[in-house]
Amino acid sequence: MYVNGEWIEAKDGKTISVMNPSTGKMIANVPNGGRFETRQAIEAAEHAFKSWSKLTANDRAQYLLKLRDLMHEYKDELAEIVSLEMGKPITEAKGEVVFAASYLEWFAEEGRRIYGETIPASVPNKRLLVIRQPIGVVAAITPWNFPLAMMTRKLGPALASGCTGIVKPAKQSPISAIAFCKLVEMAEIPRGVINLVIGNAGPISDEIFENPIVRKISFTGSTEIGKLLVTKSASQLKRLSLELGGHAPFIVFEDADLEAAASGAVASKFRNTGQTCVCANRIYVQRSVLDKFSEIFVKKVQALKVGNSLDPSVQVGPLVSSEGLEKVEEHVHDALAKGARVLCGGQRIGGELSEGLFYEPTVLAGVNTDMLITKEETFGPVAPIIPFDTEEEVIQYANNTEYGLAAYFYTQNISRAVRVSEALEFGIVGLNDSIPAVAQAPFGGVKESGIGREGGHHGIDEYLEVKYISMGV
């Protein structure tokens, strides 16, 4: 772990094993820290905040840009670590490193644009000013599916705004966080500005939420855990940013470019083996083009290569855990029992890949709303196709969920594009675009998919307090 610029083990010497989901073999033991180490990290961040927050925005930007450059320099090494510990295909992992570095670059520049205001006073002998100041020590709790990108999407705006903090990575993917902090050390970012604590969520989370030094928490994970964190934050009214679960609809209208729509659906659904919070979970196809789209889509899915994530020709890797694989199997079995049929895939992969957690890229037809797969986030390589007849009908289907993170639709009709974009109850809408996330745009959901936004100029606001100064002159 990395605390106050030093590398430390857990106080009690306990460790956590990290497994390679492609092979089922252990690749490392990492420290299993708890409240003691977390408190050390928080106190180090508090001490560092006093000087880090006083630096100019330009000075902080230079540190972030140096860290960005190091991520590019060590792109191959970082990607290999990500691929080994959580099974992301190596080509995608390299893309994640570049994506992660883009957040450091964006917020390095955005930190220079933290502006204040002057407000006309009601009397001549007053001046009314508004300034924005860093909130203080923050905690970033990151997920396993984008271990680097989710870290920089939180730390980039925090550091650029003058905050300091701690990172708690997922147990499945802590090695990439260790490597990132090695780059932090190489970038000579001052001691205590970024601290890394690894371990079981319970004791670390308890210290974060009970320690009054921590003013803000940013969490990416499941809606269920997000709700628990809201409750835990109440006693101190800590500020939260929550990027939670999704159940994204992907709508193909009869006037869509079907080739582009099918390619977009494959890119969205099978990216990271279907283990993304914004991936297509429900593919709705207008009945008049159902057969044609299904044929194109299935051919593209069947062409995907499955295998060890370190193979550069592989497009679909393993599931991250046995629990994830079991959920995929449950969803498929439930759908088949209720009348769905398999157009391709539908089985766990054995043979030479039997030691890993592999499942065939799968397409299901004949899917209806009674099936689990239309109600729950699968988080795996299974694409259910559901027919619809009218625009009004599919909007109702799409919005009929407690989630509201991302939605996608394909059409070439400009009036429909406007109507549907405005009618979908989601924080992110991809119109003829299946991969909309970029550093310069806001990312986040509505309903039970989260609170707040990451990315864009909106992302830095989450780490700033607004102070009003009424000055008599």
Secondary structure as GFF3:
##gff-version 3
##sequence-region A 1 473
A	DSSP	beta_strand	2	3	.	.	.	ID=ss1
A	DSSP	beta_strand	6	7	.	.	.	ID=ss2
A	DSSP	beta_strand	15	20	.	.	.	ID=ss3
A	DSSP	beta_strand	25	31	.	.	.	ID=ss4
A	DSSP	alpha_helix	35	52	.	.	.	ID=ss5
A	DSSP	alpha_helix	57	73	.	.	.	ID=ss6
A	DSSP	alpha_helix	75	86	.	.	.	ID=ss7
A	DSSP	alpha_helix	90	110	.	.	.	ID=ss8
A	DSSP	three_ten_helix	111	113	.	.	.	ID=ss9
A	DSSP	beta_strand	117	119	.	.	.	ID=ss10
A	DSSP	beta_strand	126	134	.	.	.	ID=ss11
A	DSSP	beta_strand	137	141	.	.	.	ID=ss12
A	DSSP	alpha_helix	149	161	.	.	.	ID=ss13
A	DSSP	beta_strand	164	168	.	.	.	ID=ss14
A	DSSP	alpha_helix	175	186	.	.	.	ID=ss15
A	DSSP	beta_strand	194	196	.	.	.	ID=ss16
A	DSSP	alpha_helix	201	210	.	.	.	ID=ss17
A	DSSP	beta_strand	214	220	.	.	.	ID=ss18
A	DSSP	alpha_helix	223	233	.	.	.	ID=ss19
A	DSSP	beta_strand	239	243	.	.	.	ID=ss20
A	DSSP	beta_strand	248	252	.	.	.	ID=ss21
A	DSSP	alpha_helix	258	270	.	.	.	ID=ss22
A	DSSP	three_ten_helix	271	274	.	.	.	ID=ss23
A	DSSP	beta_strand	280	286	.	.	.	ID=ss24
A	DSSP	three_ten_helix	287	289	.	.	.	ID=ss25
A	DSSP	alpha_helix	290	302	.	.	.	ID=ss26
A	DSSP	alpha_helix	322	337	.	.	.	ID=ss27
A	DSSP	beta_strand	341	344	.	.	.	ID=ss28
A	DSSP	three_ten_helix	351	353	.	.	.	ID=ss29
A	DSSP	beta_strand	362	365	.	.	.	ID=ss30
A	DSSP	three_ten_helix	372	374	.	.	.	ID=ss31
A	DSSP	beta_strand	382	388	.	.	.	ID=ss32
A	DSSP	alpha_helix	391	399	.	.	.	ID=ss33
A	DSSP	beta_strand	406	410	.	.	.	ID=ss34
A	DSSP	alpha_helix	414	423	.	.	.	ID=ss35
A	DSSP	beta_strand	428	431	.	.	.	ID=ss36
A	DSSP	three_ten_helix	447	449	.	.	.	ID=ss37
A	DSSP	beta_strand	450	451	.	.	.	ID=ss38
A	DSSP	alpha_helix	456	461	.	.	.	ID=ss39
A	DSSP	beta_strand	464	472	.	.	.	ID=ss40
###
